[in-house]
């Protein structure tokens, strides 16, 4: 009886916790969806003390105008293109570099392996803002001594975000590769494969969940980042995260337009996550909890 009661309370606690998490995540998003179909006048005139003006989930005057005008007041399509280029570039370079680095850490022994791992972990302890000035100075010096423009360029932002994504990506992928038996590598090398051949022909196909997790992590990190984009981008490379801020000016706040733009820019991440959900969960569970 006591055991059955404990089981019931465990399930009840689980469902209550699940409901709270869903409510915290979904209610703001659903309110944003509702607001994207309202007029700016309805949002700005909302008053909880007046029943006829109190905020409501259902728009009083349903309109598509916010979606149709999303690129008229703010160049959201240009910012959308910039974010796609930067995020996809970051994802590709993060996956390639972290795969080779993680394979080296997982399969080879060298004297500074422990120190390298510890140093990589330590980079996650510093706040991102502490790297802002050093990155800016590095970009200035690269342009001064090498003549290569880095600020307000796609490759400059891809370089920046890739360097941020790599520490966590390498460690997560290393833990995932540790879960793959070394006997598979040895068997491939007995059959004539070099270590590089074993990685590409045997380990790579088995690492799809870990690679997918690294890819989506890098993409989302680059897609949502604001602080470095504020300093290191310009008119030609501004991203959607900064573009959304242009709906709020000193003269007016276009909340309904901002909500419509937020819905549109969240679609690529939702599609990417939906298609790769299975691999992402497998990769995160295997990579983040083992080792």
C-alpha positions in Angstrom: 0.0 0.0 0.0 2.8 2.4 1.0 4.7 1.5 -2.1 1.7 2.1 -4.4 1.0 5.5 -2.7 4.7 6.5 -3.3 4.4 5.5 -6.9 1.2 7.7 -7.3 2.9 10.7 -5.7 5.9 10.2 -7.9 3.8 10.2 -11.0 1.8 13.2 -9.8 5.0 15.2 -9.0 6.3 14.3 -12.5 3.1 15.5 -14.3 3.0 18.7 -12.2 6.6 19.5 -13.0 6.0 18.7 -16.7 2.9 21.0 -16.7 4.9 23.9 -15.1 7.8 23.6 -17.6 5.3 23.5 -20.5 3.4 26.5 -19.1 6.6 28.5 -18.6 7.8 27.8 -22.2 4.6 27.8 -24.1 2.5 30.6 -22.6 4.9 33.4 -23.6 5.2 31.9 -27.1 1.5 31.6 -27.5 1.0 35.1 -26.3 3.5 36.2 -29.0 1.5 34.3 -31.6 -1.7 36.0 -30.5 0.0 39.5 -30.5 1.3 39.0 -34.0 -2.3 39.0 -35.3 -3.3 42.1 -33.3 -3.1 45.8 -34.3 -0.5 47.9 -32.7 -3.3 50.1 -31.3 -4.9 47.2 -29.6 -1.7 46.2 -27.9 -0.7 49.7 -26.8 -4.1 50.7 -25.6 -4.5 47.5 -23.4 -5.7 48.5 -19.9 -6.5 45.9 -17.2 -8.7 48.4 -15.3 -11.1 48.7 -18.3 -12.9 45.6 -19.3 -13.4 46.7 -22.9 -9.6 47.3 -23.2 -8.3 44.4 -21.1 -5.6 42.2 -22.8 -7.2 39.1 -24.4 -5.8 35.9 -26.1 -8.2 36.4 -29.1 -7.5 39.5 -31.2 -10.4 41.9 -31.3 -9.5 42.8 -34.8 -7.7 40.0 -36.5 -5.1 41.2 -39.1 -2.4 39.7 -41.3 -0.9 43.2 -41.8 2.0 42.6 -39.4 3.3 39.7 -41.5 2.7 41.4 -44.8 4.7 44.5 -43.6 7.4 42.6 -41.7 10.1 43.7 -44.3 8.8 47.2 -45.0 9.8 49.0 -41.8 12.8 46.8 -40.9 15.0 45.0 -43.5 14.2 41.6 -41.9 14.8 39.5 -45.1 18.3 40.9 -45.4 19.0 40.2 -41.7 17.4 36.7 -42.1 19.8 35.9 -45.0 22.8 37.2 -42.9 21.8 35.0 -40.0 21.4 31.9 -42.2 24.8 32.4 -43.7 26.5 33.0 -40.4 24.7 30.2 -38.5 25.1 27.6 -41.2 28.8 28.5 -41.6 29.3 28.3 -37.8 27.5 24.9 -37.8 29.7 23.4 -40.6 33.0 24.6 -39.2 32.1 23.6 -35.6 31.1 20.1 -36.7 34.2 19.5 -38.8 36.7 20.9 -36.3 35.1 19.4 -33.2 34.9 15.9 -34.9 38.6 15.8 -35.5 39.5 17.3 -32.1 37.1 15.0 -30.2 38.5 11.9 -32.1 42.0 12.8 -31.1 41.0 13.3 -27.5 39.0 10.0 -27.5 41.4 7.7 -29.3 45.0 9.0 -28.8 47.1 9.4 -25.7 49.6 12.4 -25.5 51.3 14.1 -22.6 49.2 17.3 -22.5 45.8 15.6 -23.1 44.6 16.2 -19.5 45.8 19.8 -19.5 44.1 20.5 -22.9 40.8 19.1 -21.6 41.0 21.1 -18.4 41.9 24.2 -20.4 38.9 23.7 -22.7 36.6 23.2 -19.7 37.9 26.3 -18.1 36.9 28.5 -21.0 33.2 27.8 -20.2 33.6 29.4 -16.8 34.2 33.0 -18.1 31.3 35.3 -19.0 31.1 36.0 -22.7 31.4 39.7 -22.3 35.0 39.3 -21.0 36.0 38.3 -24.5 34.4 41.2 -26.3 37.2 43.7 -26.2 39.9 41.1 -26.9 38.0 40.0 -30.0 37.5 43.5 -31.2 41.2 44.3 -30.7 42.2 41.0 -32.5 40.0 42.0 -35.5 41.6 45.4 -35.6 45.2 43.9 -35.5 44.4 41.3 -38.1 43.2 44.1 -40.5 46.2 46.3 -39.6 49.0 43.7 -40.0 47.4 41.3 -42.5 45.0 43.5 -44.4 42.2 41.1 -43.9 38.9 42.8 -42.9 37.2 40.8 -40.1 34.7 43.3 -38.6 31.3 43.5 -40.5 32.1 40.3 -42.5 30.5 36.9 -42.6 33.8 35.1 -42.1 34.6 37.3 -39.1 31.3 36.4 -37.4 31.7 32.7 -38.4 35.2 32.7 -36.9 33.9 34.3 -33.7 30.9 32.0 -33.1 32.8 28.9 -34.1 35.5 29.7 -31.5 32.6 30.0 -28.9 30.9 26.8 -29.9 34.0 24.6 -30.1 34.9 24.0 -26.4 31.5 22.5 -25.5 31.1 20.8 -28.9 34.5 19.1 -28.6 33.9 17.8 -25.1 30.3 16.6 -25.9 31.5 14.8 -29.0 34.5 13.3 -27.2 32.1 11.8 -24.6 30.0 10.4 -27.4 33.0 8.9 -29.2 34.1 7.3 -25.9 30.9 5.4 -25.9 31.8 3.7 -29.2 34.0 0.6 -28.6 37.6 1.0 -29.6 37.5 -2.6 -31.0 35.6 -1.2 -34.0 38.6 1.1 -34.8 41.0 -1.7 -34.3 39.0 -4.0 -36.6 38.9 -1.4 -39.3 42.7 -0.9 -39.0 43.3 -4.6 -39.2 41.3 -4.5 -42.4 43.7 -1.9 -43.8 42.2 1.4 -42.8 44.4 4.3 -41.5 43.2 6.2 -38.4 41.8 8.8 -40.7 40.1 6.1 -42.8 38.6 4.5 -39.7 37.2 7.8 -38.6 35.6 8.6 -42.0 34.4 5.1 -42.9 33.4 3.6 -39.5 33.3 6.2 -36.7 31.6 9.0 -38.7 28.4 6.9 -39.6 28.1 5.8 -36.0 28.5 9.4 -34.7 25.4 10.9 -36.4 23.5 11.6 -33.2 26.5 13.3 -31.6 27.3 15.3 -34.8 23.6 16.4 -35.0 23.7 17.6 -31.4 26.8 19.6 -32.1 25.3 21.0 -35.3 22.1 22.2 -33.7 23.9 23.6 -30.7 26.2 25.6 -32.9 23.4 26.8 -35.2 21.2 28.0 -32.3 24.1 29.7 -30.5 25.0 31.7 -33.6 21.3 32.4 -34.5 20.4 33.9 -31.0 23.6 35.7 -30.1 23.3 39.5 -29.6 26.2 40.9 -27.6 29.0 40.2 -30.1 26.8 40.9 -33.1 26.1 44.4 -31.7 29.8 45.3 -31.8 31.2 43.1 -34.7 28.5 43.4 -37.3 27.5 46.4 -39.5 24.8 47.3 -41.9 25.8 44.5 -44.4 26.0 41.7 -41.8 23.5 42.6 -39.2 21.6 39.5 -37.9 17.9 38.9 -37.0 18.6 39.1 -33.3 19.7 42.7 -33.8 17.1 43.4 -36.5 14.2 42.7 -34.0 15.5 45.6 -31.8 14.8 48.0 -34.7 11.1 47.7 -34.2 11.5 49.7 -31.0 12.7 53.2 -31.5 12.8 56.4 -29.5 9.6 57.6 -31.3 7.5 54.4 -31.4 7.3 50.8 -30.4 5.9 48.4 -33.1 5.1 45.5 -30.8 2.8 43.7 -33.1 5.4 43.9 -36.0 8.1 42.7 -33.6 6.0 39.7 -32.6 5.2 38.7 -36.2 9.0 39.0 -37.0 9.8 36.8 -33.9 7.4 34.1 -35.2 9.0 34.1 -38.6 12.6 34.0 -37.5 11.9 31.1 -35.1 10.6 28.9 -37.9 14.1 27.8 -39.2 15.1 26.6 -35.7 11.8 24.8 -35.2 12.1 23.0 -38.6 15.7 22.1 -38.0 15.0 20.8 -34.5 11.9 18.9 -35.6 13.8 17.0 -38.4 16.8 16.3 -36.2 15.0 15.7 -32.9 15.8 12.0 -32.6 19.5 12.4 -33.3 19.8 15.5 -31.0 18.3 13.8 -28.0 20.5 10.7 -28.5 23.6 12.8 -29.0 22.9 15.0 -26.0 22.1 12.1 -23.7 25.2 10.1 -24.8 27.5 13.0 -25.0 26.6 15.0 -22.0 26.1 12.3 -19.4 28.9 9.9 -20.1 32.6 10.3 -19.4 
